[in-house]
Amino acid sequence: SVGHVRDLLKSQLSVDVEQDFEPTYRVTNDQRTTVKDLQGEVARAKEVYLAPDPDREGEAIAWHTADVLKKKGRRFYRVLFHELTKDAIRQAMTRPQELDRNKFEAQQARRILDRLVGYQVSPLLWRKVKGGLSAGRVQTVALRIICERERAIQAFVPQEYWSITAHLAVGEAPPFTAKLVKKGKEKLTIPDEAAAKKILAELQGRSFVVDKVQKKTVHKNPPPPFTTSKLQQEAIHRLRFTAKKTMMIAQQLYEGIDLGPGEPVGLITYMRTDSTRIADVAAAEARELILERFGQDYALERPRQFRNTKQAQDAHEAIRPTASAHTPETVAPFLNKDQQALYQLIWQRFIASQMQEALIDQVSSAMAAGPHGFAASGSSVKFPGFMALYRVDEEDNDVNGERGKEQLPALAVGDRLGLQRLEPKQHFTQPPPRFSEASLVKELEENGIGRPSTYAAILSTIRDKGYVEFLRGYFRPSELGLIVNDLLVMSFPDIFDVEFTARMEESLDQVETDKANSLELLTRFYQPFRKDLDAAAEKMVNIKGVGVATGLACPECAKPLHIKIGKNGHFLACSGYPECKYSRDYTRDEKGNIQPVEPLADEP
């Protein structure tokens, strides 16, 4: 069917809110020929098998296709497979199912919700701010998260603190470092340089003696095979892809690659999934490869299964290779550079998930210098296990809040240590970081906002609309983004609330599992939304007209300065216009304070 054969009309709301939110669908102009061809193909068929993607969108495609092809006496079956391989398709054809009404209802409810918000809030922005803007049930929440992080950064007040590091040595072993952590039994904080100098003076001439050594072996399990969001995060970190590029290449690997004579072969399973489950046959294939490539010590006796998140739709599998034997090396000649990089990431992550855990020897030591206590820790790999194939590198550690540790020499209680030098260092507490694509995807997923399959589109939309800037790999709200966010959050405090949006996602999941009714969901949503919409039409600040108050006074007449938006963008203007014609471009400093930009001498 080449995607959806029908859709809501673009020219109007296409949802009758007075008649149980009945949607109006129409065959799209670009699909009329396709529908006509399909009707010709099934003219004499009594049974039709429908096999779009195995998710809500795919179910909607199947449902609408069946509806435009329906005929008395004709039966429709749903065929589900999660990989485009001959075996998977053959097996699916032997087990056809009925179309899933609940899954279709969940997709339709989401589509109606998004249409109600987008088509009724966006025109408000056109009237009050400027044309071409958009609001979205999920996109606006993503923008809100970015704006609130920016405001937290602006409000942050750095606090000074100091650290003292001892550079120590024992015997002929390489030197190592230890951090000052306590005095007596009290945890030590060093607020400023004066306090640091006082401690340094107290440490002069002190002997450093080891008073505690603790050794343990840590068992480190491999990460699970990829879900959609984790694939996006890792591809952003390791490959420097965008979320959008990641999904585009994953789609190519799923749909099939020509590996020589014969039909194209799908190299990975369906790439829109939040499940970490894998089929037993896939785990068995992985074990055979691990035995052959790494040996018995690296293989598991039984497949390792991972616990899914609360939201996961377990009908799907994780993203994995369709055949472990399709190693990155064997398929490399048939892939372009980007396809090869992403496939290798998926393949290695999956194989590693079925390898033995890594064993890490960790040593922590405590040293005393009079009443002052220092601590040092180190680690080394005892057995690499899965890490022989898939390293948890520094960028992963940054995400997980972990840091690599230096190796310590062999230490014993009572050892006297040689002090090479004491290193005082000034630090300042850091504001929360701006979101990267990877950390924003992680934030959306952890808060239950949207679905992984929608993240790439959300990030693209807020950039395309000019709501955010993407500078040096991080999102920063634009002035337009801050204005739109503030107007929408003020006018629709619930609809664009993170928790409310997450609960709506849960409700859609319940519709899919027949635990909730889509009409009740839509009614519960629409009644308060309509009330907010009517209020916003009257009370939302008109940026084109009155503008947004800034708290600044006009330097020429002392009346309040407002932010307005014109055909050339946003600017400061005197609220006393037209009597006072003062206006300026403006910037914001690091704290978000507005700074008028004075014109150059030769400007009017």
NUMI-820163 format. One record per residue (C-alpha): residue number from 1; x, y, z. Coordinates in nm, 2 decimals. Example, Ala and Ser with C-alpha at 12.3 -4.5 7.8 and 13.67 -1.06 7.14 Angstrom:
NUMI-820163
ATOM;num;px;py;pz
ATOM;1;1.23;-0.45;0.78
ATOM;2;1.37;-0.11;0.71
END
This chain:
NUMI-820163
ATOM;num;px;py;pz
ATOM;1;0.00;0.00;0.00
ATOM;2;0.31;0.23;0.02
ATOM;3;0.21;0.36;0.37
ATOM;4;-0.13;0.50;0.47
ATOM;5;-0.40;0.49;0.20
ATOM;6;-0.63;0.72;0.39
ATOM;7;-0.58;1.01;0.63
ATOM;8;-0.76;1.29;0.80
ATOM;9;-0.82;1.59;0.57
ATOM;10;-0.54;1.85;0.59
ATOM;11;-0.77;2.14;0.52
ATOM;12;-0.99;2.10;0.83
ATOM;13;-1.01;1.95;1.18
ATOM;14;-1.17;1.63;1.04
ATOM;15;-1.29;1.53;1.38
ATOM;16;-1.65;1.58;1.48
ATOM;17;-1.63;1.65;1.85
ATOM;18;-2.01;1.66;1.88
ATOM;19;-2.04;1.30;1.74
ATOM;20;-1.82;1.10;1.96
ATOM;21;-1.50;1.24;1.80
ATOM;22;-1.59;1.07;1.47
ATOM;23;-1.29;1.12;1.23
ATOM;24;-1.34;1.19;0.86
ATOM;25;-1.09;1.00;0.64
ATOM;26;-1.02;1.04;0.28
ATOM;27;-0.80;0.85;0.03
ATOM;28;-0.50;1.09;-0.01
ATOM;29;-0.44;1.23;-0.36
ATOM;30;-0.10;1.05;-0.39
ATOM;31;-0.26;0.72;-0.30
ATOM;32;-0.56;0.71;-0.54
ATOM;33;-0.37;0.52;-0.81
ATOM;34;-0.24;0.28;-0.55
ATOM;35;-0.59;0.21;-0.41
ATOM;36;-0.72;0.16;-0.77
ATOM;37;-0.44;-0.08;-0.84
ATOM;38;-0.50;-0.27;-0.52
ATOM;39;-0.87;-0.29;-0.60
ATOM;40;-0.79;-0.44;-0.93
ATOM;41;-0.55;-0.69;-0.78
ATOM;42;-0.80;-0.83;-0.53
ATOM;43;-1.10;-0.81;-0.76
ATOM;44;-1.16;-1.19;-0.76
ATOM;45;-0.99;-1.26;-0.42
ATOM;46;-1.20;-1.40;-0.14
ATOM;47;-0.91;-1.38;0.11
ATOM;48;-0.67;-1.09;0.15
ATOM;49;-0.36;-1.10;0.37
ATOM;50;-0.24;-0.76;0.50
ATOM;51;0.12;-0.73;0.63
ATOM;52;0.22;-0.37;0.72
ATOM;53;0.46;-0.31;1.00
ATOM;54;0.39;-0.48;1.34
ATOM;55;0.30;-0.17;1.53
ATOM;56;0.00;0.07;1.58
ATOM;57;0.07;0.26;1.26
ATOM;58;0.09;-0.07;1.07
ATOM;59;-0.24;-0.18;1.22
ATOM;60;-0.40;0.14;1.11
ATOM;61;-0.26;0.09;0.76
ATOM;62;-0.41;-0.26;0.75
ATOM;63;-0.74;-0.14;0.89
ATOM;64;-0.78;0.14;0.64
ATOM;65;-0.66;-0.08;0.35
ATOM;66;-0.92;-0.35;0.44
ATOM;67;-1.19;-0.08;0.46
ATOM;68;-1.12;0.05;0.11
ATOM;69;-1.10;-0.30;-0.03
ATOM;70;-1.40;-0.45;0.16
ATOM;71;-1.65;-0.65;-0.04
ATOM;72;-1.93;-0.89;0.07
ATOM;73;-1.78;-1.24;0.13
ATOM;74;-1.42;-1.12;0.13
ATOM;75;-1.21;-1.20;0.44
ATOM;76;-0.91;-1.01;0.56
ATOM;77;-0.62;-1.15;0.76
ATOM;78;-0.34;-0.98;0.95
ATOM;79;0.01;-1.12;0.89
ATOM;80;0.27;-1.02;1.15
ATOM;81;0.65;-1.06;1.12
ATOM;82;0.93;-0.87;1.28
ATOM;83;1.20;-0.94;1.03
ATOM;84;1.20;-0.94;0.65
ATOM;85;1.35;-1.28;0.59
ATOM;86;1.20;-1.58;0.40
ATOM;87;1.17;-1.80;0.70
ATOM;88;0.99;-1.52;0.91
ATOM;89;0.75;-1.44;0.63
ATOM;90;0.67;-1.81;0.56
ATOM;91;0.60;-1.87;0.93
ATOM;92;0.38;-1.56;0.95
ATOM;93;0.18;-1.67;0.65
ATOM;94;0.10;-2.00;0.82
ATOM;95;-0.03;-1.82;1.13
ATOM;96;-0.26;-1.54;1.00
ATOM;97;-0.45;-1.34;1.26
ATOM;98;-0.76;-1.12;1.27
ATOM;99;-0.71;-0.75;1.25
ATOM;100;-0.65;-0.60;1.60
ATOM;101;-0.93;-0.35;1.67
ATOM;102;-0.78;-0.25;2.00
ATOM;103;-0.44;-0.16;1.85
ATOM;104;-0.62;0.04;1.57
ATOM;105;-0.84;0.22;1.83
ATOM;106;-0.52;0.32;2.02
ATOM;107;-0.36;0.46;1.70
ATOM;108;-0.68;0.64;1.60
ATOM;109;-0.72;0.79;1.95
ATOM;110;-0.36;0.92;1.94
ATOM;111;-0.42;1.06;1.60
ATOM;112;-0.73;1.24;1.71
ATOM;113;-0.57;1.38;2.03
ATOM;114;-0.28;1.51;1.82
ATOM;115;-0.52;1.66;1.56
ATOM;116;-0.73;1.83;1.83
ATOM;117;-0.43;2.00;1.99
ATOM;118;-0.24;2.08;1.67
ATOM;119;-0.53;2.21;1.47
ATOM;120;-0.68;2.42;1.75
ATOM;121;-0.38;2.55;1.93
ATOM;122;-0.16;2.63;1.63
ATOM;123;-0.41;2.89;1.49
ATOM;124;-0.39;3.07;1.83
ATOM;125;-0.02;3.11;1.78
ATOM;126;-0.07;3.24;1.42
ATOM;127;-0.31;3.51;1.56
ATOM;128;-0.11;3.60;1.87
ATOM;129;0.25;3.54;1.77
ATOM;130;0.31;3.49;1.40
ATOM;131;0.21;3.26;1.11
ATOM;132;0.37;2.93;1.04
ATOM;133;0.41;2.83;1.40
ATOM;134;0.28;2.50;1.54
ATOM;135;0.19;2.35;1.88
ATOM;136;0.18;1.98;1.94
ATOM;137;0.06;1.75;2.22
ATOM;138;0.41;1.60;2.26
ATOM;139;0.64;1.84;2.07
ATOM;140;0.54;2.13;2.30
ATOM;141;0.62;1.92;2.61
ATOM;142;0.96;1.85;2.46
ATOM;143;1.01;2.22;2.41
ATOM;144;0.90;2.28;2.77
ATOM;145;1.16;2.04;2.90
ATOM;146;1.43;2.23;2.71
ATOM;147;1.31;2.57;2.82
ATOM;148;1.28;2.46;3.19
ATOM;149;1.64;2.33;3.18
ATOM;150;1.76;2.66;3.03
ATOM;151;1.58;2.85;3.31
ATOM;152;1.75;2.62;3.57
ATOM;153;2.09;2.70;3.41
ATOM;154;2.02;3.07;3.42
ATOM;155;1.91;3.06;3.79
ATOM;156;2.20;2.85;3.90
ATOM;157;2.45;3.01;4.14
ATOM;158;2.79;2.84;4.14
ATOM;159;2.94;2.75;4.47
ATOM;160;3.31;2.74;4.53
ATOM;161;3.48;2.44;4.68
ATOM;162;3.83;2.30;4.69
ATOM;163;3.99;1.95;4.67
ATOM;164;4.33;1.83;4.79
ATOM;165;4.50;1.54;4.61
ATOM;166;4.80;1.36;4.74
ATOM;167;5.04;1.22;4.49
ATOM;168;5.18;0.91;4.66
ATOM;169;5.43;0.63;4.59
ATOM;170;5.53;0.30;4.74
ATOM;171;5.84;0.10;4.65
ATOM;172;5.92;0.08;4.28
ATOM;173;5.55;0.08;4.17
ATOM;174;5.42;0.37;3.96
ATOM;175;5.29;0.67;4.17
ATOM;176;4.91;0.70;4.24
ATOM;177;4.67;0.96;4.37
ATOM;178;4.45;0.98;4.68
ATOM;179;4.18;1.23;4.76
ATOM;180;4.14;1.40;5.10
ATOM;181;3.79;1.29;5.22
ATOM;182;3.77;1.34;5.60
ATOM;183;3.91;1.47;5.92
ATOM;184;3.87;1.25;6.21
ATOM;185;3.53;1.08;6.15
ATOM;186;3.37;1.38;5.98
ATOM;187;3.34;1.41;5.61
ATOM;188;3.55;1.71;5.50
ATOM;189;3.43;2.00;5.28
ATOM;190;3.68;2.27;5.18
ATOM;191;3.48;2.59;5.10
ATOM;192;3.76;2.83;4.99
ATOM;193;4.13;2.89;4.94
ATOM;194;4.19;2.99;5.30
ATOM;195;4.05;2.66;5.43
ATOM;196;4.26;2.47;5.18
ATOM;197;4.58;2.65;5.29
ATOM;198;4.50;2.58;5.65
ATOM;199;4.47;2.21;5.58
ATOM;200;4.79;2.21;5.37
ATOM;201;4.97;2.36;5.66
ATOM;202;4.83;2.09;5.89
ATOM;203;4.95;1.82;5.65
ATOM;204;5.31;1.95;5.64
ATOM;205;5.55;1.68;5.78
ATOM;206;5.28;1.42;5.82
ATOM;207;5.34;1.06;5.74
ATOM;208;5.10;0.88;5.51
ATOM;209;5.02;0.53;5.62
ATOM;210;4.78;0.27;5.47
ATOM;211;4.51;0.19;5.73
ATOM;212;4.26;0.00;5.52
ATOM;213;4.26;-0.21;5.20
ATOM;214;3.94;-0.36;5.06
ATOM;215;3.93;-0.59;4.76
ATOM;216;3.63;-0.73;4.58
ATOM;217;3.54;-0.87;4.24
ATOM;218;3.24;-0.70;4.07
ATOM;219;3.03;-0.89;3.82
ATOM;220;2.93;-0.66;3.53
ATOM;221;2.65;-0.78;3.31
ATOM;222;2.62;-0.67;2.94
ATOM;223;2.36;-0.41;2.84
ATOM;224;2.05;-0.55;2.68
ATOM;225;2.00;-0.55;2.30
ATOM;226;1.88;-0.23;2.16
ATOM;227;1.54;-0.07;2.20
ATOM;228;1.46;0.22;1.96
ATOM;229;1.55;0.49;2.21
ATOM;230;1.87;0.32;2.33
ATOM;231;1.98;0.27;1.96
ATOM;232;1.93;0.64;1.90
ATOM;233;2.12;0.73;2.21
ATOM;234;2.42;0.51;2.13
ATOM;235;2.43;0.61;1.76
ATOM;236;2.43;0.97;1.86
ATOM;237;2.72;0.91;2.11
ATOM;238;2.93;0.67;1.92
ATOM;239;2.86;0.74;1.56
ATOM;240;2.77;1.11;1.58
ATOM;241;2.44;1.04;1.40
ATOM;242;2.13;1.23;1.46
ATOM;243;1.82;1.05;1.58
ATOM;244;1.66;1.11;1.24
ATOM;245;1.96;0.97;1.05
ATOM;246;1.97;0.67;1.28
ATOM;247;1.61;0.58;1.21
ATOM;248;1.65;0.63;0.84
ATOM;249;1.95;0.39;0.82
ATOM;250;1.79;0.14;1.05
ATOM;251;1.49;0.14;0.81
ATOM;252;1.72;0.06;0.52
ATOM;253;1.88;-0.23;0.72
ATOM;254;1.53;-0.36;0.81
ATOM;255;1.38;-0.34;0.46
ATOM;256;1.66;-0.53;0.30
ATOM;257;2.01;-0.52;0.16
ATOM;258;2.12;-0.69;-0.16
ATOM;259;2.38;-0.94;-0.05
ATOM;260;2.44;-1.08;-0.40
ATOM;261;2.23;-1.31;-0.62
ATOM;262;1.87;-1.35;-0.49
ATOM;263;1.63;-1.14;-0.30
ATOM;264;1.74;-0.85;-0.07
ATOM;265;1.78;-0.97;0.29
ATOM;266;1.65;-0.78;0.59
ATOM;267;1.96;-0.76;0.82
ATOM;268;1.78;-0.64;1.14
ATOM;269;1.45;-0.70;1.31
ATOM;270;1.18;-0.43;1.33
ATOM;271;1.35;-0.11;1.45
ATOM;272;1.05;0.06;1.63
ATOM;273;1.03;-0.13;1.96
ATOM;274;1.06;-0.07;2.33
ATOM;275;1.11;-0.44;2.41
ATOM;276;1.44;-0.61;2.51
ATOM;277;1.30;-0.96;2.45
ATOM;278;1.48;-1.19;2.20
ATOM;279;1.36;-1.51;2.05
ATOM;280;1.52;-1.83;2.17
ATOM;281;1.63;-1.93;1.83
ATOM;282;1.82;-1.60;1.80
ATOM;283;1.99;-1.65;2.13
ATOM;284;2.09;-2.01;2.02
ATOM;285;2.25;-1.87;1.70
ATOM;286;2.44;-1.61;1.91
ATOM;287;2.57;-1.88;2.14
ATOM;288;2.70;-2.09;1.84
ATOM;289;2.89;-1.78;1.71
ATOM;290;3.03;-1.70;2.06
ATOM;291;3.15;-2.06;2.10
ATOM;292;3.32;-2.05;1.77
ATOM;293;3.47;-1.70;1.79
ATOM;294;3.55;-1.67;2.17
ATOM;295;3.53;-2.02;2.32
ATOM;296;3.34;-2.19;2.60
ATOM;297;3.44;-1.95;2.87
ATOM;298;3.25;-1.67;2.70
ATOM;299;2.93;-1.85;2.62
ATOM;300;2.62;-1.89;2.84
ATOM;301;2.45;-2.21;2.93
ATOM;302;2.11;-2.06;2.90
ATOM;303;1.99;-1.75;2.71
ATOM;304;2.00;-1.43;2.90
ATOM;305;1.67;-1.25;2.90
ATOM;306;1.62;-0.89;3.01
ATOM;307;1.34;-0.73;3.20
ATOM;308;1.13;-0.49;2.99
ATOM;309;1.03;-0.15;3.10
ATOM;310;0.67;-0.09;3.22
ATOM;311;0.57;0.07;2.89
ATOM;312;0.72;-0.20;2.67
ATOM;313;0.50;-0.37;2.41
ATOM;314;0.63;-0.73;2.45
ATOM;315;0.48;-0.85;2.12
ATOM;316;0.80;-0.71;1.96
ATOM;317;1.15;-0.82;2.00
ATOM;318;1.45;-0.60;2.06
ATOM;319;1.65;-0.47;1.76
ATOM;320;1.89;-0.75;1.67
ATOM;321;2.05;-0.90;1.36
ATOM;322;1.82;-1.14;1.17
ATOM;323;2.11;-1.38;1.15
ATOM;324;2.41;-1.38;1.38
ATOM;325;2.61;-1.54;1.09
ATOM;326;2.57;-1.21;0.91
ATOM;327;2.88;-1.07;1.08
ATOM;328;2.98;-0.70;1.02
ATOM;329;3.28;-0.83;0.82
ATOM;330;3.07;-1.06;0.59
ATOM;331;2.82;-0.79;0.50
ATOM;332;3.06;-0.49;0.48
ATOM;333;3.11;-0.52;0.10
ATOM;334;2.73;-0.47;0.05
ATOM;335;2.68;-0.17;0.29
ATOM;336;2.78;0.19;0.27
ATOM;337;2.98;0.35;0.55
ATOM;338;2.69;0.46;0.76
ATOM;339;2.49;0.13;0.72
ATOM;340;2.81;-0.06;0.81
ATOM;341;2.86;0.15;1.13
ATOM;342;2.51;0.12;1.25
ATOM;343;2.48;-0.25;1.17
ATOM;344;2.81;-0.33;1.35
ATOM;345;2.67;-0.14;1.66
ATOM;346;2.35;-0.35;1.66
ATOM;347;2.53;-0.68;1.59
ATOM;348;2.79;-0.63;1.86
ATOM;349;2.54;-0.52;2.12
ATOM;350;2.32;-0.82;2.05
ATOM;351;2.60;-1.08;2.06
ATOM;352;2.75;-0.92;2.37
ATOM;353;2.41;-0.95;2.54
ATOM;354;2.45;-1.33;2.52
ATOM;355;2.81;-1.34;2.65
ATOM;356;2.94;-1.40;3.00
ATOM;357;2.95;-1.12;3.24
ATOM;358;3.28;-0.93;3.29
ATOM;359;3.47;-0.97;3.61
ATOM;360;3.63;-0.65;3.75
ATOM;361;3.87;-0.65;4.04
ATOM;362;3.82;-0.34;4.25
ATOM;363;4.05;-0.22;4.52
ATOM;364;3.98;0.07;4.76
ATOM;365;4.23;0.19;5.01
ATOM;366;4.22;0.44;5.30
ATOM;367;4.53;0.63;5.41
ATOM;368;4.58;0.83;5.72
ATOM;369;4.80;1.15;5.75
ATOM;370;4.75;1.23;6.12
ATOM;371;4.37;1.30;6.17
ATOM;372;4.32;1.35;5.79
ATOM;373;4.19;1.06;5.59
ATOM;374;4.26;1.01;5.22
ATOM;375;4.10;0.75;4.99
ATOM;376;4.21;0.59;4.66
ATOM;377;4.05;0.33;4.44
ATOM;378;4.15;0.14;4.14
ATOM;379;4.02;-0.14;3.92
ATOM;380;4.14;-0.39;3.66
ATOM;381;3.97;-0.63;3.43
ATOM;382;4.00;-0.99;3.57
ATOM;383;3.79;-1.15;3.29
ATOM;384;3.66;-0.94;3.00
ATOM;385;3.35;-1.15;2.92
ATOM;386;3.12;-0.95;2.69
ATOM;387;3.37;-0.65;2.70
ATOM;388;3.59;-0.85;2.46
ATOM;389;3.34;-0.75;2.20
ATOM;390;3.14;-0.45;2.33
ATOM;391;3.32;-0.20;2.54
ATOM;392;3.14;0.03;2.78
ATOM;393;3.35;0.33;2.67
ATOM;394;3.40;0.67;2.83
ATOM;395;3.10;0.83;2.67
ATOM;396;2.88;0.56;2.81
ATOM;397;3.03;0.62;3.15
ATOM;398;2.95;0.99;3.12
ATOM;399;2.59;0.90;3.06
ATOM;400;2.57;0.65;3.34
ATOM;401;2.76;0.87;3.59
ATOM;402;3.06;0.63;3.61
ATOM;403;3.42;0.71;3.57
ATOM;404;3.72;0.49;3.49
ATOM;405;3.96;0.43;3.78
ATOM;406;4.34;0.41;3.78
ATOM;407;4.52;0.10;3.89
ATOM;408;4.66;0.10;4.24
ATOM;409;4.99;-0.07;4.33
ATOM;410;4.98;-0.36;4.58
ATOM;411;4.91;-0.21;4.91
ATOM;412;4.90;-0.36;5.26
ATOM;413;4.77;-0.22;5.59
ATOM;414;5.06;-0.04;5.77
ATOM;415;5.25;0.05;5.45
ATOM;416;5.42;0.38;5.48
ATOM;417;5.38;0.59;5.16
ATOM;418;5.61;0.84;5.01
ATOM;419;5.45;1.18;4.95
ATOM;420;5.55;1.34;4.62
ATOM;421;5.33;1.65;4.65
ATOM;422;5.00;1.78;4.76
ATOM;423;4.78;1.94;4.49
ATOM;424;4.51;2.18;4.60
ATOM;425;4.25;2.27;4.33
ATOM;426;3.97;2.51;4.31
ATOM;427;3.63;2.39;4.18
ATOM;428;3.29;2.54;4.13
ATOM;429;2.96;2.35;4.13
ATOM;430;2.82;2.32;3.78
ATOM;431;2.47;2.40;3.65
ATOM;432;2.27;2.12;3.50
ATOM;433;2.39;2.06;3.14
ATOM;434;2.18;2.15;2.83
ATOM;435;2.03;1.85;2.66
ATOM;436;2.20;1.68;2.37
ATOM;437;2.00;1.47;2.13
ATOM;438;2.09;1.16;2.33
ATOM;439;2.01;1.30;2.67
ATOM;440;1.68;1.46;2.55
ATOM;441;1.57;1.12;2.40
ATOM;442;1.67;0.96;2.74
ATOM;443;1.47;1.23;2.92
ATOM;444;1.16;1.18;2.70
ATOM;445;1.17;0.80;2.75
ATOM;446;1.22;0.81;3.12
ATOM;447;0.93;1.05;3.16
ATOM;448;0.70;0.84;2.94
ATOM;449;0.67;1.13;2.68
ATOM;450;0.57;1.01;2.33
ATOM;451;0.70;0.69;2.20
ATOM;452;1.05;0.60;2.08
ATOM;453;0.93;0.58;1.72
ATOM;454;0.83;0.95;1.74
ATOM;455;1.14;1.10;1.90
ATOM;456;1.33;1.17;1.58
ATOM;457;1.03;1.36;1.43
ATOM;458;0.98;1.56;1.76
ATOM;459;1.34;1.67;1.76
ATOM;460;1.33;1.77;1.39
ATOM;461;1.00;1.96;1.43
ATOM;462;1.12;2.19;1.72
ATOM;463;1.44;2.27;1.53
ATOM;464;1.26;2.33;1.20
ATOM;465;1.01;2.57;1.36
ATOM;466;1.29;2.77;1.50
ATOM;467;1.20;2.69;1.86
ATOM;468;1.54;2.57;1.95
ATOM;469;1.90;2.62;1.84
ATOM;470;2.14;2.33;1.82
ATOM;471;2.48;2.47;1.92
ATOM;472;2.79;2.25;1.96
ATOM;473;2.57;1.94;2.00
ATOM;474;2.33;2.08;2.26
ATOM;475;1.97;2.22;2.25
ATOM;476;1.92;2.58;2.35
ATOM;477;1.57;2.74;2.33
ATOM;478;1.56;3.03;2.09
ATOM;479;1.38;3.36;2.19
ATOM;480;1.08;3.24;1.98
ATOM;481;1.09;2.91;2.16
ATOM;482;1.09;3.08;2.50
ATOM;483;0.80;3.31;2.41
ATOM;484;0.59;3.03;2.26
ATOM;485;0.66;2.79;2.55
ATOM;486;0.56;3.05;2.81
ATOM;487;0.24;3.14;2.63
ATOM;488;0.13;2.78;2.59
ATOM;489;0.23;2.66;2.94
ATOM;490;0.05;2.96;3.09
ATOM;491;-0.27;2.90;2.88
ATOM;492;-0.26;2.52;2.89
ATOM;493;-0.09;2.42;3.22
ATOM;494;-0.23;2.06;3.22
ATOM;495;-0.22;1.97;2.85
ATOM;496;0.15;2.06;2.82
ATOM;497;0.24;1.91;3.16
ATOM;498;0.50;1.63;3.16
ATOM;499;0.31;1.41;3.40
ATOM;500;-0.02;1.46;3.22
ATOM;501;0.13;1.37;2.89
ATOM;502;0.29;1.06;3.04
ATOM;503;-0.05;0.95;3.18
ATOM;504;-0.21;1.00;2.84
ATOM;505;0.05;0.76;2.69
ATOM;506;-0.04;0.51;2.96
ATOM;507;-0.40;0.55;2.87
ATOM;508;-0.33;0.48;2.50
ATOM;509;-0.15;0.17;2.60
ATOM;510;-0.45;0.06;2.80
ATOM;511;-0.68;0.12;2.50
ATOM;512;-0.45;-0.12;2.30
ATOM;513;-0.48;-0.39;2.57
ATOM;514;-0.86;-0.34;2.60
ATOM;515;-0.83;-0.20;2.95
ATOM;516;-0.96;0.14;2.86
ATOM;517;-1.22;0.29;2.62
ATOM;518;-1.09;0.53;2.36
ATOM;519;-1.41;0.74;2.36
ATOM;520;-1.39;0.79;2.74
ATOM;521;-1.02;0.88;2.70
ATOM;522;-1.10;1.15;2.44
ATOM;523;-1.40;1.29;2.63
ATOM;524;-1.19;1.32;2.95
ATOM;525;-0.92;1.50;2.76
ATOM;526;-1.13;1.73;2.55
ATOM;527;-1.36;1.88;2.81
ATOM;528;-1.09;2.07;3.01
ATOM;529;-0.89;2.13;2.69
ATOM;530;-1.18;2.31;2.53
ATOM;531;-1.23;2.52;2.84
ATOM;532;-0.86;2.62;2.83
ATOM;533;-0.88;2.68;2.46
ATOM;534;-1.17;2.92;2.49
ATOM;535;-1.00;3.11;2.77
ATOM;536;-0.67;3.13;2.58
ATOM;537;-0.85;3.28;2.28
ATOM;538;-0.94;3.58;2.50
ATOM;539;-0.66;3.60;2.75
ATOM;540;-0.34;3.48;2.58
ATOM;541;-0.11;3.78;2.54
ATOM;542;-0.10;3.91;2.18
ATOM;543;0.27;3.94;2.09
ATOM;544;0.19;4.12;1.77
ATOM;545;-0.01;4.38;1.95
ATOM;546;0.05;4.44;2.33
ATOM;547;0.36;4.22;2.35
ATOM;548;0.51;4.05;2.66
ATOM;549;0.61;4.26;2.96
ATOM;550;0.98;4.26;3.03
ATOM;551;1.01;4.45;3.36
ATOM;552;1.23;4.71;3.18
ATOM;553;1.14;5.08;3.15
ATOM;554;1.17;5.28;2.83
ATOM;555;1.48;5.50;2.85
ATOM;556;1.30;5.78;2.66
ATOM;557;0.96;5.79;2.83
ATOM;558;0.98;5.55;3.13
ATOM;559;0.68;5.34;3.02
ATOM;560;0.72;4.96;3.02
ATOM;561;0.91;4.79;2.75
ATOM;562;0.75;4.49;2.59
ATOM;563;0.87;4.21;2.36
ATOM;564;0.69;4.21;2.03
ATOM;565;0.73;4.00;1.71
ATOM;566;0.72;4.16;1.36
ATOM;567;0.80;4.04;1.01
ATOM;568;1.18;4.06;1.09
ATOM;569;1.16;3.88;1.42
ATOM;570;1.13;3.98;1.79
ATOM;571;1.23;4.32;1.93
ATOM;572;1.18;4.55;2.22
ATOM;573;0.92;4.82;2.19
ATOM;574;0.78;5.09;2.41
ATOM;575;0.43;5.02;2.53
ATOM;576;0.36;5.39;2.48
ATOM;577;0.36;5.35;2.10
ATOM;578;0.26;5.54;1.89
ATOM;579;0.34;5.84;2.11
ATOM;580;0.69;5.69;2.19
ATOM;581;0.85;5.51;1.90
ATOM;582;1.15;5.37;2.09
ATOM;583;1.24;5.01;1.97
ATOM;584;1.56;4.80;1.98
ATOM;585;1.68;4.46;1.90
ATOM;586;1.79;4.27;2.21
ATOM;587;1.99;3.98;2.34
ATOM;588;1.99;3.79;2.66
ATOM;589;2.29;3.74;2.89
ATOM;590;2.38;3.41;3.05
ATOM;591;2.13;3.47;3.32
ATOM;592;1.85;3.54;3.08
ATOM;593;1.84;3.91;3.14
ATOM;594;1.74;4.12;2.85
ATOM;595;2.00;4.36;2.70
ATOM;596;1.89;4.62;2.45
ATOM;597;2.12;4.64;2.15
ATOM;598;2.20;5.00;2.07
ATOM;599;2.23;5.09;1.70
ATOM;600;2.56;5.17;1.54
ATOM;601;2.64;5.54;1.48
ATOM;602;2.54;5.53;1.11
ATOM;603;2.21;5.34;1.17
ATOM;604;1.88;5.53;1.21
END
